[in-house]
Amino acid sequence: MLDPVIAFFKRIFAALGRGASLVIAWLFWPFRAAHGWYGNRNGVIKITIAAALVFLVGLYGYFVWQTQVWTNFNPDYVNTYKFSERTLGAGQELPAQTPAATSTQATPAVAAAKSCQSSAIVDVAAGLIDFNVDQNAWISSMLLYRLGLFGMDWDNTPFLDNKASFQRGVNQAVRRTSVELVDSLGRVRGTSGVDNNLQSARGNLQFDEYSWYFGLNPFGPKTPSPSYYRSAAESLRKFNTSLSQCNSVFDGRADNLIQFVDRIANDIGGTSAILRERSENYNGGWFDTRADDRFWFAYGQLYGYYGILSAAGADFSQVIRERNLTSLWNDTLLQTRAALRIQPFVISNGDESGWIMPSHLATMGFYVLRVRSNLVELRSVLDR
């Protein structure tokens, strides 16, 4: 009685096997045809094609490696700056060092050169640029990233774009900071001109994030994005050197801190709106190919602002103490650091009420709003 059943399943498996064979043959037919064509060519053509294939495989291998390895990624990178050891705000004159006596004979007193406290904000901004383009490759302007996956933008795929989105988020925080340094922090409002180094840094940081060595619009050779960002970091360091020699200005007034906090709150508020729009209108779960871009951009932005806000606490330490903001400021930093604990392996944009696929965008949006809420409260207290 079981023979007909067994025969039925045998026919099914045989059909599946033939179908699988046809699919495999169809997939490998181009390679077999290419192999046959390659075998009939002369030695020079064979060597040229083999070299091109090796180069292409190596290029893609390097690209994949750079997109997957995040060198020196560390959510606690702020600790390396040791801001707690700074006793004065940025731009304030440091106590003169008394030189040690070298002779029992009296010598004329030599006035020590003045020195001022450098800016922690500028240090972090330059460090974040170095992290983006020197310690790591800048993914967004790499040739294979520009070419995409068979012509499709990598941002529209779930592959190899997380690091690029993260880097652009970090860069957004540095860009915003550079604007504030030029407009208010690096000058005495109304009585001093724009600092040339800060102006140069701001201009270079506004450069297109996707430029490679050659472009089509306009057609011709170009300077790649990382070169501009490296120049910006160099200009920032020059400003800090000048500031430490008391030749530049850092205006650490309360109204400048109010404006700085307000601009950061507005910036991450825009990111919160992007997260909300994607979370509410697209519920593809693990299959939403743009969810990872939105998530990692927001993550990179908070990663950058975590360092910049920590640095602002050092640069504006006197204002924060005078306004009794130490506790609220530290709470804001803790909220920002808490968001950096979210590092899912696969980003899911599921329904918020769903129980299978999580909603990582909604979770990140919640943390972004918490940070923004703290910043708004900080601004409110400062403005009293």
N, C-alpha and C positions, 0 to 999 in steps of 0.2 A: 504493500500500500504506500510505502514511502518512496518508491522508485520514481513516480511522476513528480513528486515534490523536489527530490534531489536533482532530477533532470532539469526542472524549471530553474532552479538556482544556478545550475551549471551553465545554462544558456545565458542567464543574466550576467554572470561573471565573465563569460566568454565575450559577450557584447561589450561589457565595460572595458575589458582588456583591449579589444579591437579599437574602441573609441579612444582609449588612452594612447594607443600606438599611433593612431592617426594624428592626434593632437601633438604628440612629441615629434612625429615626422614633419608636421607643418611648421613647428617652432624651429626645428633644426635645419629645415630645407635651405634657408638663405646661407647658413654657415657651410653646408655641404657644397652648395653651388659656388660660394666664394672660395672654398678650398680647392674645388676642381679648377676654377679660373686661375687661382694663385699657383697651382702646380704646373700650369702650362706657360707661365711667364719665365723670362730669362733671369739670371742671377741678380743683375742690378736692380730690376724692379722688385724682386723678392726682398732684397735687403732694405730697399727704401720703404716698402710697405711694412716690413717687420719693425723697422726703427720707428716709423710713425705710430704703429700700434703700441709699442713699448712706451713711447713718450706719452701717448694718450692715457694708457693705463696708469703710468706713474703720476700724471697730472691729476687724474681723478682720485688716485690713492691719497695724494697730498691734500687735495680739497676735502675729501671725506675725513681725513685725520684732523685737519684744522677745524672743521665744524663740530667734531665730537669731543675734542680735548680742550678743556677750559683751563688754561695755565694760570696758576695763582688765584683762582677763584676762591674767595674767602669772605663770607658775610661778616666776619669780625675783623676785617682789614683795618678798621678804625683804630684798633688797639696798637697797631704798629707806629702810629704817630705820637703817642704819649702826650695827648693834650693836657692831661692832668698836671704835667710838670710845668706848664706855662703859667706864669704868675701875673702877666700883664696882657692887656688887650692888644690887638694888632695896631701898629703904628706908634705905640707909646715908647718913650725913650727908656732904654734899659739902664739900670744903675751902672755907674762907671766902675770898671775893674781897677783895683789898686795894685800897681805893679810891685812885685817882690823886690826887696832891697838886694842889690848885687855888690855893693861896695860900702865900706865904712865911711868913705869920703862923701861929703855933701855934694850933690849934683843938682843942677837947676831942674825944677819940676817941669815935666813935659805933659801938656794936656793930652789926655787920652781922647782918641777919636770917638765921636758920638756913635752910638748904635741904637737901633730901634727894633721892636718886636716885629718879626715878619708875620704875614697873614697865613693862618691855618687854612682858610677857605681856598686861597690860591694854591697852597701846597697840595690839598686834596684834589682840586680840579686838575692840576698838572699830573698828579699821580694816576687819576682815572684815565686821562688821555694815554699815558704811558701803558697802563694796563690794557687798554683797548687796541692800540696799534703797534706797540713794541713787544710786550710780553705775549700778545696773541696776534694772529693775523686779522686784519679788518675784513670780515667776510663779505660785507655788502658790495664791495668793489672788486672782488676777485673775478677773474674772467669767467670761470665756470658757473659762478653764482649769477652773473649777468646773462649768460646764455640760457640758464634755466634747465628744466627737465624736458627734453625734446621740445624746446621752445616755450614751455609753460613756466611762468614765474615760480621760483622756489617758494615764495610766500603763499602761493595757492596750492601747495602740496603739504603733506604732513612730514616731509623729510628734510633734514639738513638745514633748517632755517631757524632753529631755536636760538642758536648763539648769535646769529645776525640780528635778530629782534632784540635780544638782551643788550647787545652792544649799542644799538640805536637808542634804547631806553636810557642807558648810561650817558650817551652822548647828548640826549635831550636835557638831562639835568645839568651837564657841564655847559651847554649852550646858554641855558637860562641864566646860570650863574655868571657867565662872562658878560652878558648884557647888563646885569645889575652892578657888576664891578665897574664897568665903564660909566654907566649913567649916574651912579650915586656913591657906591662904596669907595671907589678909587679916586675920589676928588672931593674937595670941599665945595658943596653946592653954591653956585653963584659967585665964587671967588677964585676958582682955579679952573684951568683948562682940562681937557680930556688927556689922560695919560697915554702916550703913544704906544707903549708896550701892551697895555690892556686893549687899546683900540685895535691893534694888529691881531691880538688873540681872538677878539670877538669876530673880526672879519674872516679869519681863517676857519673858525669853528662853524660859521654859517655856510660853508662850502658844501656842495652836493655830496651826499653820503655814498653815491653809487658810481662815482667816476673811476674809470680804469685808465690805462695809458693811451687809449685810443677811443674815440667816440664818433657817433654818426650825427649828432645834433648838438653843436655844430660838428661838421665833418672834419676830422683831423686829429693830431696827437693832443693829449691832455696831460695835466698833472694829476696823478691819482689822489683820491681823498686822504689816505693816510699821511701823505707828505704835507698837506695843509694842516692836519691836526698835530703833527709833530712840530711844525712851526709855531702853532698856537701854544703848545706846552712850553716851548723854548721862550716865547714872549712872556708867558706867565712867570716863569722862573726869573727872567730878567727883572720883571717888576718887583718880585720879592727880594731880589738882591739889592735893588735900588731902595726899597722900603727899609730893609735892614740897615742901610747906610744913612737913613733919615733923609733921603733925597726924593722920596715919593710920599704920597698921602694915602692913608686909609681912614676914612671918616666913620668912626665907630659910635655915631650918635644913635639915640633911641629911635628917631623917626626913620633913619635908614634901615634899622633892623625891622621896624614895622613894615616898611615897603618890601624888604627882602622876603620876609615870612609870607606876606600877602601874595607876592608873585609866585612863590613856590606852591602855596595853597591853590591858587588858580590853575597852575600848570598840572598838578596831579588831579585837580577837579575835572579837567578836560579828559584825562585818561580814565577817570571813573565813569564818565559819560560813555566813552567808547566801550568799556567793559560791560556796562549795563545794556547798551544797544545790542551788542553781540549775544549776550546771555539771554535777553528777552526775545529776540527775533530769530535766533538760530539754536535749535536744540538737537544738534546732530550727535551729541554724546562724544564717543571716541572718534567719530567719523566727520566731525567738523574740522576741516583742514585749515581754517583760519584762527581757530581758538588758541592754538599754541603761540601764534604771532602776538595776539593781543595779550596773552598771559605773560610771556617773557619780556615784552616791551615794558609792561607795567612793573614787572619784577626788576628789570634793569634800571628803570627810573627811580624806584625806591632804593635800590642798591646804591645809586649815585647820591641821592639826597640824604641817605643815612650818613654818609661820610661828610657831606657838605654841611648838614645841620649840626653834626658833632663839632665840626670845625668852627661854625658860627658861634657855638657856645663858648669856644675859647677866645675868638676874636672880639666878641661882645660880652665878655665875662663881667666887666664892670657894670654894664647896663642890666644884665640879668640879676646880679646881686642887689643892685639898688632897687629894682622893681620886685624883689622877692619872687623871682620866677624860677629859681633853681629846681624845685620839685616838679613844676609843670613842664619845664624844659626837658628834664631827665625822663619824665613819663612819655613825652613825645618821641624821644629817641628809643625808648623801650618798645613803643607801639610800632615804630618803623622797623626795628630789628625783628620783632615778632613776625612781621609779614615775610621776612626773608627765610623763615623756617619752612615755608611751603615750597617743596621741590619735587613735585610728582614726576614719575618716570614718563607717563603719557598724560597729556592734557585732555580732559574731558569737558565738554560743554553740554551736560545733560540738563534735563528739566529740574528746576529747583525742588520740586516735590517728588522727583523720581527716586527710586530705591535701588536701581541697578548701576547706572552710570552717574558718577558724581558731577557736580557743577563747580569746577575749579575757577571759572571766571567769576561766578558769584562770590566765592570765598575770597579771591583776590580783591574783588571790588569792595567787599566788606572791610578788609584791612586798609585799603586805600582811603576809604571814607573815614575810618577811625583816625588815621594820620592827619587827614585834612581837618577833621573836627578839632583835633588838638592844636593844629596850627591856627585855626580861626580863633580859638580861645586864647592862645598866646597873643595874637594880634589885638584882641579885645582888651586884655589886661595891659598891654604896652600902651594902648591908645588912651587909657584913662588919665 
